[in-house]
């Protein structure tokens, strides 16, 4: 099972990318009467406060239960595959950071920011999802460099540094736009590793 799981895990990572965007797009469409990509945040879709969302229509659970929890589970499975194919402890640490980010993402679905959840708790878990994911990608890249695969390693490191520079340089119009940018960066990495997956498997 240990030898056979990584290929499935990489496929689940790719599926996580597709699943999130399809699910959140459907959710946004169902809440299109009030939610705007250019003027809100993704998490607002899961906020049960009637004055802040479409909670009066009872749709807030879709984001938390249908979008966030399954995506978090897929991230955990993908992270497990990364840890299994890690060639050194640094890469394994990178996979572990990504696994922690999946846990933080699941917490976003629990601490949605609406009552009775304090907004500060929601902001903490959502911010640390992105921070932990960035750490995971960066550390995986360092581990890949340590393994002697310079092109792949430096590309990982450059992806994180470039994303941070752009994130602080560009003024996004809404929280959702900022979140989408960070998610796309993670997606690029996941898709890239999927196509490189065979190079990670031990002979």
C-alpha positions in Angstrom: 0.0 0.0 0.0 2.9 2.4 0.8 4.4 1.9 -2.6 1.0 2.2 -4.5 -0.5 5.1 -2.6 1.7 8.1 -3.8 0.5 8.0 -7.5 -3.1 8.1 -6.1 -2.2 10.8 -3.7 -0.8 13.0 -6.5 -4.0 12.4 -8.5 -6.0 13.5 -5.5 -4.0 16.7 -5.3 -4.9 17.4 -8.9 -8.5 16.6 -8.1 -8.4 19.0 -5.2 -7.5 21.9 -7.5 -10.4 21.1 -9.9 -12.8 20.3 -7.1 -12.3 23.6 -5.2 -12.8 25.8 -8.2 -15.9 23.9 -9.5 -17.5 23.8 -6.0 -16.8 27.4 -5.1 -18.0 28.6 -8.5 -21.3 26.8 -8.0 -21.5 28.2 -4.5 -20.8 31.7 -5.7 -23.5 31.3 -8.4 -26.1 30.2 -5.9 -25.3 33.2 -3.8 -24.9 35.6 -6.7 -27.7 37.8 -5.4 -25.4 39.3 -2.8 -21.8 37.8 -3.2 -19.3 39.6 -5.5 -15.8 38.4 -6.2 -14.6 42.0 -6.5 -16.1 43.1 -3.2 -16.1 40.2 -0.7 -14.2 37.2 0.5 -14.6 33.5 -0.1 -15.2 32.9 3.6 -18.2 35.3 3.5 -20.0 32.5 1.6 -19.8 30.4 4.8 -20.7 33.1 7.2 -24.2 32.4 8.7 -24.8 36.0 9.7 -27.9 37.1 7.8 -26.7 40.7 7.6 -23.5 39.6 6.0 -24.4 36.8 3.7 -27.2 34.8 2.1 -27.7 32.9 5.4 -31.4 33.7 5.3 -31.6 31.4 2.4 -29.8 28.7 4.3 -27.0 28.4 1.8 -24.0 29.2 4.1 -23.4 25.5 4.9 -22.4 24.8 1.2 -19.1 26.6 1.5 -18.2 25.1 4.8 -19.4 21.5 4.3 -19.2 21.0 0.5 -16.3 23.3 -0.5 -13.9 23.5 2.5 -14.0 20.2 4.2 -13.6 18.0 1.1 -10.8 20.2 -0.2 -9.1 20.1 3.2 -9.3 16.3 3.2 -7.9 16.1 -0.3 -5.0 18.3 0.7 -4.2 16.0 3.7 -4.2 13.0 1.3 -1.9 14.8 -1.2 0.4 15.8 1.7 0.7 12.2 2.8 1.8 11.2 -0.7 4.5 14.0 -0.6 5.8 12.6 2.7 5.8 9.1 1.4 7.9 10.0 -1.7 10.2 12.4 0.2 13.9 11.6 -0.4 15.1 13.4 2.6 13.9 14.9 5.9 13.7 18.4 4.5 11.2 17.3 1.8 9.3 15.3 4.4 9.1 18.4 6.6 7.7 20.4 3.6 5.0 17.8 3.1 4.2 18.0 6.8 3.8 21.8 6.7 1.4 21.3 3.8 -0.5 18.7 5.9 -0.8 21.3 8.7 -2.2 23.8 6.2 -4.9 21.2 5.3 -5.8 21.1 9.0 -6.0 24.9 9.1 -8.2 24.9 6.0 -10.6 22.4 7.7 -10.7 24.8 10.7 -11.8 27.6 8.3 -15.0 25.5 7.8 -15.5 25.2 11.6 -14.5 28.8 12.6 -16.4 30.5 9.7 -16.2 34.0 11.2 -20.0 34.3 12.0 -21.6 33.9 15.4 -20.7 32.3 17.7 -17.2 32.2 16.2 -15.0 35.3 16.9 -13.8 36.9 13.7 -10.3 37.0 15.1 -10.2 33.1 15.3 -11.4 32.8 11.7 -8.8 35.3 10.5 -6.1 33.4 12.3 -6.9 30.0 10.9 -7.5 31.3 7.3 -4.2 33.3 7.4 -2.2 30.4 8.7 -3.6 28.1 6.0 -1.8 30.2 3.4 1.3 30.7 5.6 1.7 27.0 6.3 1.1 26.2 2.6 3.8 28.7 1.6 6.2 27.1 4.2 5.4 23.7 2.8 6.2 24.7 -0.8 9.3 26.6 0.2 10.7 23.8 2.4 9.9 21.2 -0.2 11.9 23.2 -2.7 14.9 23.4 -0.2 14.7 19.7 0.2 14.7 19.2 -3.6 17.8 21.5 -3.8 19.5 19.4 -1.1 18.7 16.3 -3.2 20.7 17.9 -6.1 17.7 18.7 -8.4 18.5 22.4 -8.8 16.0 23.4 -11.5 13.0 21.9 -9.6 14.2 23.1 -6.3 14.9 26.7 -7.3 11.6 26.9 -9.1 9.8 25.9 -5.9 11.7 28.6 -4.0 11.2 31.2 -6.7 7.4 30.5 -6.8 7.0 31.3 -3.1 9.3 34.3 -3.2 7.7 35.6 -6.4 4.2 35.2 -5.0 5.1 37.1 -1.8 6.6 39.9 -3.8 3.6 40.2 -6.0 1.2 39.8 -3.1 2.8 42.8 -1.4 3.2 44.8 -4.5 -0.2 44.5 -6.2 -3.2 46.2 -4.7 -6.0 43.6 -5.0 -9.6 45.0 -5.1 -11.0 42.5 -2.6 -10.1 39.8 -0.1 -11.5 37.2 -2.5 -9.1 38.4 -5.2 -6.2 38.2 -2.8 -7.3 34.7 -1.7 -7.7 33.6 -5.3 -4.2 34.7 -6.2 -2.7 32.7 -3.3 -4.8 29.7 -4.1 -3.7 29.8 -7.8 -0.1 29.9 -6.7 -0.7 26.7 -4.6 -2.6 25.2 -7.6 0.3 25.8 -9.9 2.6 24.0 -7.6 0.3 21.0 -7.1 -0.3 20.7 -10.9 3.4 21.0 -11.5 4.2 18.3 -9.0 1.6 16.0 -10.6 3.3 16.1 -13.9 6.7 15.6 -12.2 5.4 12.8 -10.0 7.2 9.9 -11.6 10.6 11.6 -10.9 9.8 11.4 -7.1 9.1 7.6 -7.0 11.8 5.5 -5.6 13.0 2.7 -7.9 
